[in-house]
Amino acid sequence: MAKGLGASDQMLGRVVRVTDAAAPAGPSRRQLIAGGGVLAAAAVALGAGPARPQDIGIADHTRHLGTSVDEYPYGVPSPHEAQVIRRSVPWLTATRESSINFTPLHELEGIVTPSGVCFERHHAGAPDIGPAEHRLMIHGLVERPLVLTMAELRRFPPVTRFYFLECAANSGMEWRGAQLNGVQFTHGMIHCVQYAGVPLRTLLEECGVKPAGKWLLAEGADAAAMTRSLPIEKALDDCLVAYTMNGERLRREQGYPLRLVVPGWEGNVWVKWLRRLEIGDQPWYQREETSKYTDLMPDGRARQFSWLMEPKSVIVNPSPQAPLTARGANVLRGFAWTGNGLVKRVDVSLDGGINWTPARLEGPLLPKCLTQFYHDFVWNGEPMLLQSRVIDETGYVQPTYQQLIDIRGVNSVYHNHAIQTWLVNEAGGAENVRVS
């Protein structure tokens, strides 16, 4: 039964009993609610009577006027939520301009990531570009090359879509074993927002792609002149040229005033500050950082163009940054996603993958979008090994680490979509561990 965790057999046996017990180890949620009613009734019977406002006291915030409608022309979060921020790992990259910060997944509810905490990945910092001066050029193997202003782009019929964006390096530091003790750092290179913009297909049809045009090169206006190649089939499928996210114009760090949206594919091809699209007959190997985003296999060969973000899920609560605070009735919460389309099912395990239970999926259920899942459980204070696995509409089942490593080895930093494990201890704290 040992799973390579390094814990004692006694502890593992206790973990198994959390799931295998015939009756809940603690009171159910209904019992907890009923218990409150019993206590209230007992208080009345003893002569205490119902609670009165003067017994509770009047808080200071009810004695004074609050802030005016002019105090914050652009709204800000409550100061009591100051911990809900992006965080970075200083030693991860050589410079802060070419670095990453992470979305606080453990603090979020629902599928929409607030614009202010969407993770960032830059190659040369985020430029400040005025929309009046920005242009999008489309040229190459087309009948009618175009140079469009932002005003001209917004005259095309727009669409709105919800999509997740995940960096290929999300969970990349975990390949060789549990490394970072927080879901924000292990899985936080992801966000999910509503985009508005013009279908890329519309723009390419306006230009008239020639029959020889098989590839598209997208180039950004940052100091790195970030470029990425895409096959024309994907460009004509579901890609967007977006200028809005979550109902407002793109944030500067998310590509203002224009970015490419490539649903279900790795984030590095979602070129920000988009200024140029060139149609050609082959990928541009020499002019882009293709070598940075290949996957080194066990035999020394490298997978190229591994764009698809495969099915993945993670439990965000409980997790190292969101410990359990009470025994009894609790709700496990997490996110699942897949570049293949729809999430069809998520299973959760409290004993390191020995037993699995279907989780409750919370709508809306949208393709290539985050899906939130829940699982009600009763915690009696014994250790647990928490896992989740997603199954998407193609039947793909999220693999264990051993299954993934057997095929791809441990030499890559990209496309780690293995099952994550959190060890919950007797105090309710959680830590990142590896279970084969």
N, C-alpha and C positions, 0 to 999 in steps of 0.2 A: 504493500500500500504506500510505501515511502515514495515521494514525488520529487526527491532531489532538493527539498527545501532546507534541509539541515536542522529541522526541529525534531524534538523527541517524539517517540512513538506515543507517549502518553498524551502529548498535546494534540497530535494528529487524531488520536482516538476521540478526544473531547470535541474536536472540530466536527468530526463525522456525526456525532450525536446531536449536534445542533439541527441537522436536517432530518436525521433518522428518528428523532423522538416522536412517539405516538401522539403526545399531547403538547400544547405550547408550554414552554418553560416558564413563561411569565404571564401576566394578565393580558387578555385581549383588549383591543381598542374599545369594544363595547363595555367590557368590564371596567375599564378605566373611567369611561364616561359615567357609567352607572354608579361607580364608587363616589364620584364627585357629588352626584345627587343625594346619595346616602349621607354624606358628610354635611351637606347643606340642610337636609331635613333634621339631622341630629342637632345642629346648631339652633334651629328654630325651636325644637322641642325643649332645649335647655334654657330657653328664654332669651337667646341672643337676638332673635328677630332678624328681619331682612337687613342687608347692609344699606346704610344711608350715606348720602354725599358728604355730610359733615364728618362721618367716620373715616372716609377715604382721604379727605383733604383736597384742596384745590391746587393744581399744579401751576407753576409760575407762567407757563405758556398760555394759560387761560386768563391771566390777569392783565396781559399786555397785548398791544397790537403787534401783529406779525409784519413781515416784510411786505412792501408794496409791489404792485404789478410792474413797476419800473425798475425794481432792484436788479433783476437779472434779465436783460433783453434777450439773451440766448440762455435758455435754462441750463442749470447744472444739477448734478445729483445731490441728494441730501448729504450734508457733512457727516451724518452717521453711517454712510456707506463708503467712507474714504478708503477702505481696504479693497474695494472692487476696482482694481487697476491692472494694467498690463505690467508684467515683470520680465526682466531679462537676466541672462547669465553672463556676467562680465567677461569670464575667461573663454567664452565660446568662440569668439572671433577676435582677430587682431585689432580691428578698429570698430568704433561704434557706428560709423556711417555705413559699413558693410556688415550688418548684424541683424538680429532677430529679437523680437519680444513676444510674449506669450499671453494668450487669452485666458482669463480666470474662469475656466469652465465650471469649477466647483461653486461659483457664486451666481451662476446664470439659471434662469428658468425659461422654458419655452425654446423654440427653435431659432429665434432671431437674436443675433449677437448685436448688442448696442454698438453704434459706430465708434464710440470713444474707447472701446476695449478690443476692437478687432486687431488680431495680431499683425505685426509688421515684418516684412523682410525687405531689406534694401541692399543694393550692390554698390551704391555710391551716394547714399543719403537721399532724402526726399526733396526734390527741387520745388521752388515756388514759381509757378507758371501762371501768368495772367491769361484768362480765357480769350480775351480780345486778340491776343497775339498768337494764340495756338492754332496750328493747322494740322489736318490729317491728309497725307498724300497717299494715293493708291495708284500704283503704276506697275510696269513690267509687262507680262504677257496678258495684256488687256486691250480691248478695242478703244476705250475712251478713258485715258488717265484722268484722275480727278485730284484737285486740291480743295479741301472743304474747311470752312471756318466752323467754329462751334455753333454759330447761329444757323448756318446752312445744315449742319447735322441734325439740329433739333427740328428742322422742317420735315424730316423723314418720319413716317408713322412709327411711334415707339411701341415697345412691349415692356411688361414688367414680369420678372421671374425671381423665384427664390432658389438660391444655390449655395452649397457649401464650397469653400475654398480651403484646401489643405496643402501645406508644404510637403514636398516629397521627403523631407528630412524629419517630419514629425515622428517622434519616438525613435529617432535614429541613434541616439546615444545609448539605447537599451539593448542593442543587438547582442552584446557580449555578457549581459547580465544586468540585474537591477542597478540603476545608477542614481537617478534623481528622485527625491522623495516628495513628490507633489504632482497631482494630475495636471496642474497648470504647466509644468515643465516637461512631463512625459508626453502629453497629448495636446498642449495648448497652441500648436502651430496650425490652428484651424479657426474659421469663423463661418457663419451662415447669415446672409443678409438678403434683402430684396433689392434687385438691380432694376434699373430702367435704362433703356437705350434702344439702339437700332440693331435689328438682326444683321449680323455680318453678311449673311446671304443677300439681303436687300442691297447693300452697298456694292457687293461683287457683281450682282446682276445689273446694277446701274452702270458699272464699268464694262461689263461684257468680257468674262474670262475666256481666253482663247483655248482651243482644245489641248494645246501642249501644256497649259498651266496645271501642274499637278501639286505644287507646293506653295505655301504662303510664308513669307518672312515678316514677322511683326517686330517693330523697333520702337523703343521708348526714347523719351527726350531727357532722361536723367544723364548724369555725368558719365555713366558706364555705357550709354547708348545700348542698353540691354536689348538683345535680339534673340528670337526663338523661331524655329521652323515648325509649321503645322501642315499635315496633309490637307489637300483641298477638300476632301470628303468631310473632314471634321469642320472646316471653316464654313461649309455650306449646310451643315446640319443644325447645330443649336448654339453656336457662338453668338455673342453680343458685343457691340461696341457701346460701352456703358458710360453714362455721365452722372448717374444718380444712384445712391444706395440708401436704403431705409428712409426714403421720402425726401432726402436732401441731396444737394450736390456732393459728389465724392469728397471725402476728406483728402487733404494733401498727401498724407502718408499712404492712402489707398489709390493714388494715381490721378488726382485732380489735374486737369479737368476731364481726362478721358482715359479709359482703360479697356483692355480686352478681357472678356469673360469666356472661359473655356470649360463648360460644365463637366464635372466628373473627372477632369484631368488634373495632373499635378500643378501646384500653384506657380511654378517658375515659368510656365508658358502663358500665364495670365498677364501679359506685358502691361505695365503701368505707364502713365504719362504718354500714351500711345500717339506717335506722330507719323508713322509710315507703315504701309502694307505693300509688299512687293510680291508679285506673282511670278513664279519661275517653274522650271521643269524638273528641279531636284532640290534636296535640302541644302542649306548653306553650312556645310561642315566647318569651313575655315573661319567663318566670320562670327561664330557664336560659341558660347561656352558649353558645347555639347559634352565635352569630356567630364565636366563637373557633375553632370546629372546622368551618369551611367551607373549600372549596378554590377559590381565585381562578383563573379560567381566563384564557387569553390575550385573549379578547374583552371582559373586564371582568365577565362573569357569574360567579357562584359556585355550585359544586356544594354542595348541602346533603344531610345524612343519608348521607354517603359512609362508611358504617360498616364495610364489608367490608375486611379486611386481605388484600390481593392476594398472589399467590405471590412469594416472596422467598427469597434464599439469600445466604450469604457464606462465604468461606474465612476461617477463624480462625487457621490455622497452615499455612504461613507467613503472617505479617501484620506490620504495623509493631511490634506489641508481642511478637511471637513470631518472631524472625528465624531463618533457617537457620543451623545451627552446624557442619555437616559436609557435604562433598561425597559423592557416591555415592548409595546407597539412602536414600530419604526417603519419608515418608507425608504427603500433603496431607490436611487435615481441615477440615470445615466443617459448617454447619447450614443446613437448608432448612425452609420452612413455608408453609402456605397456609390462608386462611380458608375456602376452597372445600371443604376436606375432606382427602383423602389426597395426599401427595407421591408421584408415580408414577416420576419419573426426575430425576436431576441430572446435568448435563454439566459438565465442567471443561475449561478451556483454559489452556495455558502460554504462548500467544503472542498474547494480546489479542483472542481471538475468531476467529482465522483457522481454527484446527483445534479440534474438540471431541471429547472422549472421555467415554463414560458413566462415572460414578463408582459406587463400591460403597456401597449403602445399608445402614446398620446398624440392625437391628430393636431394639425393636418399632416397627412402622410403624402409627401411630395417626392418626385424623383430627383435624385442627385441633390438631396437636401438633408440637413440634420433631422433625425427622428428622436424624440425623447421617449424614454421608457421608465417604468416604475415597477417595483415589486414590494408588496407589503410583507413584513416579517416581524416576528417577536424575538427579541434578543434577551437571553437570560444571563449574559455576562461571560459566556464562554468564548474562546477564540474562534474566529471564522477566517476562511480563505475565500475572498469574494472574487468572482469572475463573471464576465458576460461574453456572449458570442452572438454574432449576427448572422442571419441567413437572408440573402437577397433574392430578388425575383428570378435570377438565373439558377438558383439552387446552390450557389457558392456559400460554403460554410467557413466562417472565420477560423483560421488554423491556430493550433497551439504553437508555442515557440519551437518545440522540437520538430513538429511537422514542417514549419517554415524553414528552419535551419537545415534540415535534411536535404532540402532542395536548393536553397540559395546560399547556404553558408553564413558566415558572420563578417565578411569582409566589406560589405556595403554599409552606407549610412542612410540609404533611401528605401522607401516602401516597406517599412516594418509595420505590418498590420496584424501582428500576433495578439493572442488573448493576454490581457493584463491581469495581474493578481495583486490584490491588497490583503495583507494580513492584519486583521483586527484583533487587538489584544484584550485582556480582561478589563482594562480601564477605558476601552472604547477608542483608543488611538489606533491609527492605521499606518502601515509602512509598505513600501514597494518591495516585493519579493519575487523571485523566479520559481515557477513551478513548471516542470518539463511537460 
